[in-house]
Amino acid sequence: MINRFELSNGVRIVEEALPALRSISIGVWVLSGSRNETDSNNGISHLIEHMLFKGTPTKTARDIAEAFDSIGGHANAFTSKEYTCLYAKVMDLHADYALDLMFDMLFNSKIDEEELEREKNVIYEEIAMTEDTPDDIIHDYLHDISFKDHPLSKPILGDHSSLDSITRDDILKYKENFYAADRIVISLAGNITDEISQKVKTLFEQIPRKKTPDDLLTDCYSSQTLEKRKDTNQAHICLGYKGIPIGNKSIYDISILNNVLGGSMSSRLFQKIREDLGLTYTIFSYHNAFRDNGLLTIYGATTVEQLEQLEYEVYKTIDELQKQGITQREFENTKQQLKGQLVLGLENPNSRMHRNGQNELLYQPHLTLDELIEQIEKVTRDEIMKIASEIFNNSPSKACILPMDV
């Protein structure tokens, strides 16, 4: 059972008690991601995420690392376009200590000047690693052209220019604006005692309530083409179709559609382009849903000589899907696959913490497993074909990475 509370300052807490476990997963979710940034401070959300681990007035970076090790737990963090999350998994008897440590990291980070410059260099290396990985960076390129001049176009890591200009004062001011009570959710899953539940409330009631900036939420999509040259042996291609936002009533329809198209090994793209034609090692599709937009992406890589044929076969597969519809077998198998992914995934308390935290932060309903399965079962083939028509009757954006010598 999921319980939620809202403190007087606006902090929201969501708990899922799993008393049979001896562990607890804790996540602090902040509505602060790359979409909240400007051109000049792009990458600051991710930079702050890194700096959370770099020391407080009472603990060095090494102390923080050793603190989690000493209780047999682990902690990490990530940044997305929509939010930042600091999370930990520990034994239940150490949850009190972990909460104190996480609160200290979030709200008492020193942001030491020397440590800041050192961590910028770490992120420069992270950017270089991404740039050297064409099957990774191409998705950033696709978002850039698909959401042109929209906050969602900004890369999570930022770039050298924007990161170089970010100062300690910039970070403190940004945290003051976005690490605010009404933008914070604490999600817990596991063996949650009454004492731990009260501890969370006592800790996070300390955050003052204040007015924070409104996020710019606007529908946006741009069908454009981008071509880059890199020192690579393969040609990489990403096609992006306008999708649907989080909370849209067709979100389960598009999940099934994506799975049939390219979301699994039995999907049409995988079976046709890899298994039947042998044109590629990697071909897949996925749908990203944001608060105000969505993007259905198809990715593949092949030799330059076969790129045109690969692209042709992708469009041909989509055309056949629209004309013929999905088969009853595909329909039933995909539903079973999605249900299986849900059931197996939610056997992990960390997955439950992540699902509940994201849902609460983005104001989505907390559905039980049975309710989620019911939503999947309710989807009809006609509804899937309707959303397919809405998506694929428009031209996609296209990002390509080609070898330097082409």
C-alpha positions as a Markdown table, in Angstrom:
| # | Residue | x | y | z |
|---|---|---|---|---|
| 1 | Met | 0.0 | 0.0 | 0.0 |
| 2 | Ile | 1.2 | 3.5 | -0.9 |
| 3 | Asn | 0.9 | 6.3 | 1.6 |
| 4 | Arg | 1.5 | 9.9 | 0.8 |
| 5 | Phe | 1.8 | 13.0 | 3.0 |
| 6 | Glu | 2.3 | 16.7 | 2.3 |
| 7 | Leu | 4.2 | 18.7 | 4.9 |
| 8 | Ser | 3.1 | 22.3 | 5.8 |
| 9 | Asn | 6.0 | 23.7 | 3.8 |
| 10 | Gly | 5.0 | 21.8 | 0.6 |
| 11 | Val | 7.4 | 18.9 | 0.7 |
| 12 | Arg | 5.7 | 15.7 | -0.4 |
| 13 | Ile | 6.5 | 12.2 | 1.0 |
| 14 | Val | 5.4 | 8.9 | -0.5 |
| 15 | Glu | 6.0 | 5.6 | 1.3 |
| 16 | Glu | 5.5 | 2.0 | 0.3 |
| 17 | Ala | 5.9 | -0.3 | 3.2 |
| 18 | Leu | 7.3 | -3.8 | 2.5 |
| 19 | Pro | 7.7 | -5.2 | 6.0 |
| 20 | Ala | 9.0 | -8.6 | 4.8 |
| 21 | Leu | 12.3 | -6.9 | 3.8 |
| 22 | Arg | 15.2 | -5.9 | 6.0 |
| 23 | Ser | 16.2 | -3.0 | 3.7 |
| 24 | Ile | 14.9 | 0.4 | 2.7 |
| 25 | Ser | 15.4 | 2.4 | -0.5 |
| 26 | Ile | 15.3 | 6.2 | 0.0 |
| 27 | Gly | 15.1 | 8.7 | -2.8 |
| 28 | Val | 15.0 | 12.5 | -2.6 |
| 29 | Trp | 13.6 | 13.9 | -5.9 |
| 30 | Val | 14.0 | 17.5 | -6.9 |
| 31 | Leu | 12.1 | 19.1 | -9.7 |
| 32 | Ser | 15.3 | 20.5 | -11.3 |
| 33 | Gly | 16.7 | 19.3 | -14.5 |
| 34 | Ser | 18.3 | 20.6 | -17.7 |
| 35 | Arg | 14.9 | 22.0 | -18.9 |
| 36 | Asn | 15.1 | 24.5 | -16.0 |
| 37 | Glu | 18.4 | 25.9 | -17.3 |
| 38 | Thr | 19.5 | 28.7 | -19.6 |
| 39 | Asp | 22.0 | 28.7 | -22.4 |
| 40 | Ser | 24.6 | 30.3 | -20.0 |
| 41 | Asn | 24.2 | 27.8 | -17.1 |
| 42 | Asn | 23.3 | 24.6 | -19.1 |
| 43 | Gly | 24.7 | 21.7 | -17.1 |
| 44 | Ile | 24.3 | 23.2 | -13.7 |
| 45 | Ser | 21.7 | 20.7 | -12.5 |
| 46 | His | 24.1 | 17.8 | -13.3 |
| 47 | Leu | 27.0 | 19.7 | -11.8 |
| 48 | Ile | 25.1 | 20.2 | -8.5 |
| 49 | Glu | 24.3 | 16.5 | -8.5 |
| 50 | His | 28.1 | 15.8 | -8.6 |
| 51 | Met | 28.9 | 18.4 | -5.9 |
| 52 | Leu | 26.4 | 16.8 | -3.5 |
| 53 | Phe | 29.0 | 14.1 | -2.9 |
| 54 | Lys | 32.0 | 16.5 | -2.5 |
| 55 | Gly | 31.7 | 17.4 | 1.2 |
| 56 | Thr | 29.8 | 19.3 | 3.8 |
| 57 | Pro | 31.1 | 21.4 | 6.8 |
| 58 | Thr | 31.3 | 18.2 | 8.9 |
| 59 | Lys | 32.3 | 15.6 | 6.2 |
| 60 | Thr | 34.8 | 15.4 | 3.4 |
| 61 | Ala | 34.0 | 13.6 | 0.1 |
| 62 | Arg | 35.9 | 10.6 | 1.4 |
| 63 | Asp | 33.9 | 10.7 | 4.7 |
| 64 | Ile | 30.7 | 10.5 | 2.7 |
| 65 | Ala | 31.8 | 7.6 | 0.6 |
| 66 | Glu | 33.1 | 5.7 | 3.7 |
| 67 | Ala | 29.9 | 6.5 | 5.6 |
| 68 | Phe | 27.7 | 4.6 | 3.2 |
| 69 | Asp | 30.3 | 1.8 | 3.0 |
| 70 | Ser | 30.4 | 1.5 | 6.7 |
| 71 | Ile | 26.7 | 0.7 | 7.0 |
| 72 | Gly | 26.8 | -1.8 | 4.1 |
| 73 | Gly | 24.7 | 0.4 | 1.9 |
| 74 | His | 25.2 | 2.4 | -1.3 |
| 75 | Ala | 24.2 | 5.8 | -2.6 |
| 76 | Asn | 24.1 | 7.4 | -6.0 |
| 77 | Ala | 22.4 | 10.2 | -7.9 |
| 78 | Phe | 21.3 | 11.1 | -11.4 |
| 79 | Thr | 20.0 | 14.0 | -13.4 |
| 80 | Ser | 17.4 | 14.0 | -16.2 |
| 81 | Lys | 15.8 | 16.7 | -18.3 |
| 82 | Glu | 13.0 | 16.9 | -15.7 |
| 83 | Tyr | 14.6 | 16.2 | -12.3 |
| 84 | Thr | 17.5 | 15.3 | -10.1 |
| 85 | Cys | 17.4 | 12.3 | -7.7 |
| 86 | Leu | 19.7 | 11.4 | -4.8 |
| 87 | Tyr | 19.0 | 7.9 | -3.6 |
| 88 | Ala | 20.4 | 5.2 | -1.3 |
| 89 | Lys | 19.6 | 1.7 | -0.3 |
| 90 | Val | 20.6 | 0.6 | 3.2 |
| 91 | Met | 19.7 | -2.0 | 5.9 |
| 92 | Asp | 16.6 | -0.9 | 7.8 |
| 93 | Leu | 18.5 | -0.4 | 11.1 |
| 94 | His | 20.7 | 2.2 | 9.3 |
| 95 | Ala | 17.9 | 4.2 | 7.7 |
| 96 | Asp | 18.0 | 6.9 | 10.4 |
| 97 | Tyr | 21.7 | 7.5 | 9.8 |
| 98 | Ala | 21.3 | 7.4 | 6.0 |
| 99 | Leu | 18.6 | 10.1 | 6.1 |
| 100 | Asp | 20.7 | 12.4 | 8.2 |
| 101 | Leu | 23.6 | 11.9 | 5.8 |
| 102 | Met | 21.5 | 12.5 | 2.7 |
| 103 | Phe | 19.9 | 15.7 | 4.2 |
| 104 | Asp | 23.4 | 17.0 | 5.0 |
| 105 | Met | 24.5 | 16.3 | 1.4 |
| 106 | Leu | 21.5 | 18.0 | -0.1 |
| 107 | Phe | 21.3 | 21.2 | 2.0 |
| 108 | Asn | 24.8 | 21.7 | 3.5 |
| 109 | Ser | 27.1 | 21.1 | 0.6 |
| 110 | Lys | 30.2 | 23.3 | 0.9 |
| 111 | Ile | 30.6 | 23.8 | -2.9 |
| 112 | Asp | 34.3 | 24.3 | -2.3 |
| 113 | Glu | 35.9 | 26.4 | -5.1 |
| 114 | Glu | 38.8 | 24.0 | -5.7 |
| 115 | Glu | 36.6 | 21.0 | -5.6 |
| 116 | Leu | 34.2 | 22.7 | -8.0 |
| 117 | Glu | 36.9 | 23.2 | -10.6 |
| 118 | Arg | 38.1 | 19.7 | -10.2 |
| 119 | Glu | 34.6 | 18.3 | -10.6 |
| 120 | Lys | 34.1 | 20.4 | -13.8 |
| 121 | Asn | 37.1 | 18.6 | -15.2 |
| 122 | Val | 35.5 | 15.3 | -14.4 |
| 123 | Ile | 32.4 | 16.3 | -16.3 |
| 124 | Tyr | 34.5 | 17.5 | -19.2 |
| 125 | Glu | 35.8 | 14.0 | -19.4 |
| 126 | Glu | 32.2 | 12.7 | -19.2 |
| 127 | Ile | 31.2 | 14.9 | -22.1 |
| 128 | Ala | 34.3 | 13.7 | -24.1 |
| 129 | Met | 33.3 | 10.1 | -23.4 |
| 130 | Thr | 29.8 | 10.8 | -24.6 |
| 131 | Glu | 31.1 | 12.6 | -27.7 |
| 132 | Asp | 33.3 | 9.5 | -28.4 |
| 133 | Thr | 30.2 | 7.3 | -28.2 |
| 134 | Pro | 28.1 | 7.9 | -31.3 |
| 135 | Asp | 25.3 | 5.6 | -30.3 |
| 136 | Asp | 24.9 | 7.8 | -27.2 |
| 137 | Ile | 25.5 | 11.4 | -28.4 |
| 138 | Ile | 23.2 | 11.0 | -31.4 |
| 139 | His | 20.2 | 11.0 | -29.0 |
| 140 | Asp | 21.3 | 14.4 | -27.7 |
| 141 | Tyr | 21.5 | 15.6 | -31.3 |
| 142 | Leu | 18.0 | 14.3 | -32.0 |
| 143 | His | 16.6 | 16.1 | -28.9 |
| 144 | Asp | 18.3 | 19.3 | -30.0 |
| 145 | Ile | 16.6 | 19.4 | -33.4 |
| 146 | Ser | 13.3 | 17.9 | -32.3 |
| 147 | Phe | 12.8 | 20.5 | -29.5 |
| 148 | Lys | 14.6 | 23.4 | -31.2 |
| 149 | Asp | 14.7 | 26.5 | -28.9 |
| 150 | His | 12.6 | 24.7 | -26.3 |
| 151 | Pro | 14.1 | 23.9 | -22.8 |
| 152 | Leu | 14.0 | 20.1 | -23.6 |
| 153 | Ser | 16.6 | 20.6 | -26.3 |
| 154 | Lys | 19.3 | 21.3 | -23.8 |
| 155 | Pro | 21.8 | 18.4 | -23.1 |
| 156 | Ile | 21.9 | 17.2 | -19.5 |
| 157 | Leu | 25.7 | 17.5 | -19.2 |
| 158 | Gly | 25.9 | 21.0 | -20.7 |
| 159 | Asp | 29.0 | 21.9 | -22.7 |
| 160 | His | 32.5 | 23.3 | -22.0 |
| 161 | Ser | 31.5 | 26.9 | -22.5 |
| 162 | Ser | 28.5 | 26.8 | -20.2 |
| 163 | Leu | 30.2 | 24.8 | -17.5 |
| 164 | Asp | 33.3 | 26.9 | -17.6 |
| 165 | Ser | 31.2 | 30.1 | -16.8 |
| 166 | Ile | 29.3 | 28.6 | -13.8 |
| 167 | Thr | 30.5 | 30.0 | -10.5 |
| 168 | Arg | 30.0 | 28.9 | -6.9 |
| 169 | Asp | 27.6 | 31.8 | -6.5 |
| 170 | Asp | 25.6 | 30.6 | -9.5 |
| 171 | Ile | 25.2 | 27.2 | -7.9 |
| 172 | Leu | 24.1 | 28.6 | -4.6 |
| 173 | Lys | 21.6 | 30.9 | -6.3 |
| 174 | Tyr | 20.3 | 28.0 | -8.4 |
| 175 | Lys | 19.9 | 25.7 | -5.4 |
| 176 | Glu | 18.1 | 28.5 | -3.6 |
| 177 | Asn | 15.6 | 28.7 | -6.4 |
| 178 | Phe | 15.1 | 25.1 | -7.2 |
| 179 | Tyr | 16.0 | 23.0 | -4.2 |
| 180 | Ala | 12.9 | 24.4 | -2.5 |
| 181 | Ala | 10.2 | 22.7 | -0.4 |
| 182 | Asp | 7.5 | 22.6 | -3.1 |
| 183 | Arg | 9.8 | 21.0 | -5.6 |
| 184 | Ile | 10.9 | 18.2 | -3.4 |
| 185 | Val | 9.6 | 14.6 | -3.0 |
| 186 | Ile | 10.9 | 12.0 | -0.6 |
| 187 | Ser | 10.1 | 8.4 | -1.7 |
| 188 | Leu | 10.7 | 5.4 | 0.5 |
| 189 | Ala | 10.1 | 1.7 | -0.1 |
| 190 | Gly | 11.0 | -1.2 | 2.2 |
| 191 | Asn | 10.7 | -1.9 | 5.9 |
| 192 | Ile | 9.5 | 1.6 | 6.9 |
| 193 | Thr | 9.0 | 1.9 | 10.7 |
| 194 | Asp | 6.9 | 4.6 | 12.4 |
| 195 | Glu | 10.2 | 6.1 | 13.7 |
| 196 | Ile | 11.6 | 6.4 | 10.2 |
| 197 | Ser | 8.4 | 7.9 | 8.9 |
| 198 | Gln | 8.5 | 10.5 | 11.6 |
| 199 | Lys | 12.2 | 11.1 | 11.0 |
| 200 | Val | 11.6 | 12.0 | 7.4 |
| 201 | Lys | 8.9 | 14.5 | 8.4 |
| 202 | Thr | 11.1 | 16.1 | 11.1 |
| 203 | Leu | 14.1 | 16.5 | 8.8 |
| 204 | Phe | 12.3 | 17.9 | 5.8 |
| 205 | Glu | 10.0 | 20.2 | 7.7 |
| 206 | Gln | 13.1 | 22.4 | 8.2 |
| 207 | Ile | 13.1 | 23.5 | 4.6 |
| 208 | Pro | 11.4 | 26.9 | 4.4 |
| 209 | Arg | 8.3 | 27.4 | 2.2 |
| 210 | Lys | 8.8 | 30.0 | -0.5 |
| 211 | Lys | 7.6 | 30.9 | -4.0 |
| 212 | Thr | 9.7 | 29.2 | -6.7 |
| 213 | Pro | 9.9 | 29.8 | -10.5 |
| 214 | Asp | 7.2 | 28.3 | -12.7 |
| 215 | Asp | 8.5 | 25.8 | -15.2 |
| 216 | Leu | 7.9 | 26.7 | -18.9 |
| 217 | Leu | 5.6 | 23.9 | -20.1 |
| 218 | Thr | 4.7 | 24.3 | -23.8 |
| 219 | Asp | 4.0 | 21.8 | -26.6 |
| 220 | Cys | 6.9 | 21.8 | -29.1 |
| 221 | Tyr | 8.1 | 19.7 | -31.9 |
| 222 | Ser | 10.2 | 20.5 | -35.0 |
| 223 | Ser | 10.9 | 18.1 | -37.9 |
| 224 | Gln | 14.5 | 18.9 | -38.9 |
| 225 | Thr | 17.6 | 17.1 | -40.1 |
| 226 | Leu | 21.1 | 17.2 | -38.7 |
| 227 | Glu | 24.2 | 15.5 | -40.1 |
| 228 | Lys | 27.5 | 15.2 | -38.2 |
| 229 | Arg | 30.9 | 13.8 | -39.1 |
| 230 | Lys | 32.9 | 11.8 | -36.6 |
| 231 | Asp | 35.8 | 9.4 | -36.5 |
| 232 | Thr | 33.7 | 6.3 | -36.6 |
| 233 | Asn | 33.4 | 3.1 | -38.7 |
| 234 | Gln | 29.6 | 3.0 | -38.8 |
| 235 | Ala | 26.9 | 5.4 | -39.9 |
| 236 | His | 24.3 | 6.0 | -37.1 |
| 237 | Ile | 20.8 | 7.3 | -37.6 |
| 238 | Cys | 18.1 | 8.4 | -35.2 |
| 239 | Leu | 14.5 | 9.2 | -36.3 |
| 240 | Gly | 12.3 | 11.1 | -33.9 |
| 241 | Tyr | 8.5 | 11.3 | -34.2 |
| 242 | Lys | 6.3 | 13.6 | -32.1 |
| 243 | Gly | 5.1 | 11.5 | -29.1 |
| 244 | Ile | 2.8 | 12.2 | -26.2 |
| 245 | Pro | 3.4 | 13.7 | -22.8 |
| 246 | Ile | 3.2 | 12.0 | -19.4 |
| 247 | Gly | -0.3 | 11.7 | -18.2 |
| 248 | Asn | -1.8 | 11.4 | -21.7 |
| 249 | Lys | -4.6 | 8.9 | -21.8 |
| 250 | Ser | -2.9 | 7.1 | -24.7 |
| 251 | Ile | 0.4 | 6.4 | -22.8 |
| 252 | Tyr | -0.4 | 2.7 | -22.6 |
| 253 | Asp | -1.4 | 2.6 | -26.2 |
| 254 | Ile | 2.0 | 4.0 | -27.3 |
| 255 | Ser | 3.8 | 1.6 | -25.0 |
| 256 | Ile | 2.3 | -1.3 | -26.8 |
| 257 | Leu | 2.9 | 0.3 | -30.2 |
| 258 | Asn | 6.6 | 0.9 | -29.4 |
| 259 | Asn | 7.1 | -2.6 | -28.2 |
| 260 | Val | 5.6 | -4.0 | -31.4 |
| 261 | Leu | 7.7 | -1.7 | -33.6 |
| 262 | Gly | 11.1 | -1.8 | -32.0 |
| 263 | Gly | 11.0 | -2.3 | -28.2 |
| 264 | Ser | 11.9 | -6.0 | -28.0 |
| 265 | Met | 13.8 | -8.8 | -29.8 |
| 266 | Ser | 10.5 | -10.0 | -31.3 |
| 267 | Ser | 9.7 | -6.5 | -32.6 |
| 268 | Arg | 9.2 | -5.9 | -36.3 |
| 269 | Leu | 12.3 | -3.7 | -36.7 |
| 270 | Phe | 14.5 | -6.2 | -35.0 |
| 271 | Gln | 13.2 | -9.2 | -36.8 |
| 272 | Lys | 13.1 | -7.6 | -40.2 |
| 273 | Ile | 16.2 | -5.4 | -40.3 |
| 274 | Arg | 18.6 | -7.5 | -38.1 |
| 275 | Glu | 17.3 | -11.0 | -38.3 |
| 276 | Asp | 16.0 | -11.2 | -41.9 |
| 277 | Leu | 18.2 | -8.7 | -43.7 |
| 278 | Gly | 21.3 | -8.6 | -41.5 |
| 279 | Leu | 21.7 | -4.9 | -42.0 |
| 280 | Thr | 22.6 | -4.0 | -38.5 |
| 281 | Tyr | 23.6 | -5.3 | -35.1 |
| 282 | Thr | 21.6 | -2.7 | -33.2 |
| 283 | Ile | 18.1 | -1.5 | -34.0 |
| 284 | Phe | 15.5 | -0.4 | -31.5 |
| 285 | Ser | 12.8 | 2.2 | -30.6 |
| 286 | Tyr | 11.7 | 3.8 | -27.4 |
| 287 | His | 9.3 | 6.5 | -26.3 |
| 288 | Asn | 10.3 | 9.4 | -24.0 |
| 289 | Ala | 7.4 | 11.1 | -22.2 |
| 290 | Phe | 7.9 | 14.5 | -20.6 |
| 291 | Arg | 5.4 | 16.8 | -18.8 |
| 292 | Asp | 4.6 | 18.7 | -22.0 |
| 293 | Asn | 6.0 | 16.7 | -24.8 |
| 294 | Gly | 7.0 | 13.2 | -26.0 |
| 295 | Leu | 9.3 | 11.7 | -28.6 |
| 296 | Leu | 9.2 | 8.3 | -30.2 |
| 297 | Thr | 12.8 | 7.5 | -31.2 |
| 298 | Ile | 14.1 | 4.8 | -33.6 |
| 299 | Tyr | 17.9 | 4.2 | -33.6 |
| 300 | Gly | 20.0 | 2.0 | -35.9 |
| 301 | Ala | 23.6 | 1.7 | -37.0 |
| 302 | Thr | 25.2 | 0.1 | -40.1 |
| 303 | Thr | 27.9 | 0.7 | -42.8 |
| 304 | Val | 27.7 | 3.8 | -44.9 |
| 305 | Glu | 26.9 | 1.7 | -47.9 |
| 306 | Gln | 23.8 | 0.2 | -46.2 |
| 307 | Leu | 22.5 | 3.3 | -44.5 |
| 308 | Glu | 20.1 | 4.2 | -47.2 |
| 309 | Gln | 18.6 | 0.7 | -47.3 |
| 310 | Leu | 18.3 | 0.6 | -43.5 |
| 311 | Glu | 16.4 | 3.9 | -43.5 |
| 312 | Tyr | 14.2 | 2.7 | -46.3 |
| 313 | Glu | 13.4 | -0.6 | -44.4 |
| 314 | Val | 12.5 | 1.4 | -41.3 |
| 315 | Tyr | 10.0 | 3.5 | -43.2 |
| 316 | Lys | 8.7 | 0.4 | -45.0 |
| 317 | Thr | 8.2 | -1.4 | -41.7 |
| 318 | Ile | 6.2 | 1.6 | -40.3 |
| 319 | Asp | 4.1 | 1.8 | -43.5 |
| 320 | Glu | 3.3 | -1.9 | -43.3 |
| 321 | Leu | 2.4 | -1.5 | -39.6 |
| 322 | Gln | 0.0 | 1.3 | -40.5 |
| 323 | Lys | -1.6 | -0.5 | -43.4 |
| 324 | Gln | -1.9 | -4.0 | -41.9 |
| 325 | Gly | -2.3 | -3.2 | -38.3 |
| 326 | Ile | -0.8 | -5.3 | -35.5 |
| 327 | Thr | -1.6 | -9.0 | -35.4 |
| 328 | Gln | -3.6 | -10.6 | -32.6 |
| 329 | Arg | -0.4 | -12.5 | -31.7 |
| 330 | Glu | 1.7 | -9.3 | -31.4 |
| 331 | Phe | -1.1 | -7.7 | -29.4 |
| 332 | Glu | -1.3 | -10.5 | -26.9 |
| 333 | Asn | 2.4 | -11.1 | -26.6 |
| 334 | Thr | 3.2 | -7.5 | -26.1 |
| 335 | Lys | 0.7 | -7.1 | -23.3 |
| 336 | Gln | 2.2 | -10.1 | -21.6 |
| 337 | Gln | 5.6 | -8.7 | -22.0 |
| 338 | Leu | 4.7 | -5.3 | -20.5 |
| 339 | Lys | 2.9 | -7.0 | -17.6 |
| 340 | Gly | 5.9 | -9.2 | -17.0 |
| 341 | Gln | 8.3 | -6.2 | -17.0 |
| 342 | Leu | 6.1 | -4.5 | -14.4 |
| 343 | Val | 5.7 | -7.5 | -12.1 |
| 344 | Leu | 9.4 | -8.5 | -12.3 |
| 345 | Gly | 10.6 | -4.9 | -12.0 |
| 346 | Leu | 8.5 | -4.2 | -8.9 |
| 347 | Glu | 9.9 | -7.1 | -7.0 |
| 348 | Asn | 12.8 | -4.8 | -6.4 |
| 349 | Pro | 12.2 | -2.1 | -3.7 |
| 350 | Asn | 14.5 | 0.3 | -5.5 |
| 351 | Ser | 12.2 | 0.1 | -8.5 |
| 352 | Arg | 9.2 | 0.8 | -6.4 |
| 353 | Met | 10.9 | 3.8 | -4.8 |
| 354 | His | 11.8 | 5.2 | -8.2 |
| 355 | Arg | 8.4 | 4.6 | -9.7 |
| 356 | Asn | 6.6 | 6.2 | -6.7 |
| 357 | Gly | 9.0 | 9.2 | -6.5 |
| 358 | Gln | 8.7 | 10.0 | -10.2 |
| 359 | Asn | 4.9 | 9.7 | -10.1 |
| 360 | Glu | 4.6 | 11.9 | -7.1 |
| 361 | Leu | 7.0 | 14.6 | -8.4 |
| 362 | Leu | 5.3 | 14.8 | -11.8 |
| 363 | Tyr | 1.8 | 14.6 | -10.2 |
| 364 | Gln | 0.9 | 11.2 | -11.7 |
| 365 | Pro | -1.5 | 8.8 | -10.0 |
| 366 | His | -0.2 | 6.0 | -7.8 |
| 367 | Leu | -1.7 | 2.9 | -9.3 |
| 368 | Thr | -1.4 | -0.5 | -7.7 |
| 369 | Leu | 0.2 | -3.4 | -9.7 |
| 370 | Asp | -3.3 | -4.7 | -10.4 |
| 371 | Glu | -4.5 | -1.3 | -11.6 |
| 372 | Leu | -1.5 | -1.0 | -13.9 |
| 373 | Ile | -2.2 | -4.4 | -15.4 |
| 374 | Glu | -5.8 | -3.4 | -15.8 |
| 375 | Gln | -4.8 | -0.3 | -17.7 |
| 376 | Ile | -2.7 | -2.5 | -20.1 |
| 377 | Glu | -5.5 | -5.0 | -20.5 |
| 378 | Lys | -8.0 | -2.2 | -21.4 |
| 379 | Val | -6.0 | -1.1 | -24.5 |
| 380 | Thr | -7.6 | -2.2 | -27.8 |
| 381 | Arg | -6.0 | -2.8 | -31.2 |
| 382 | Asp | -8.1 | 0.1 | -32.6 |
| 383 | Glu | -6.6 | 2.5 | -30.0 |
| 384 | Ile | -3.1 | 1.4 | -30.9 |
| 385 | Met | -3.7 | 2.0 | -34.6 |
| 386 | Lys | -5.2 | 5.4 | -33.8 |
| 387 | Ile | -2.2 | 6.6 | -32.0 |
| 388 | Ala | 0.1 | 5.0 | -34.7 |
| 389 | Ser | -1.8 | 7.1 | -37.3 |
| 390 | Glu | -1.4 | 10.3 | -35.3 |
| 391 | Ile | 2.4 | 9.7 | -34.8 |
| 392 | Phe | 3.5 | 8.3 | -38.2 |
| 393 | Asn | 1.4 | 10.5 | -40.5 |
| 394 | Asn | 3.9 | 13.3 | -39.7 |
| 395 | Ser | 7.5 | 13.6 | -40.9 |
| 396 | Pro | 10.2 | 12.7 | -38.3 |
| 397 | Ser | 13.2 | 14.7 | -37.3 |
| 398 | Lys | 16.4 | 12.9 | -38.3 |
| 399 | Ala | 19.9 | 13.0 | -36.8 |
| 400 | Cys | 22.8 | 11.2 | -38.6 |
| 401 | Ile | 26.5 | 10.6 | -37.7 |
| 402 | Leu | 28.7 | 9.6 | -40.6 |
| 403 | Pro | 32.3 | 8.7 | -40.8 |
| 404 | Met | 34.8 | 11.5 | -41.5 |
| 405 | Asp | 35.8 | 10.2 | -44.9 |
| 406 | Val | 32.3 | 10.1 | -46.4 |
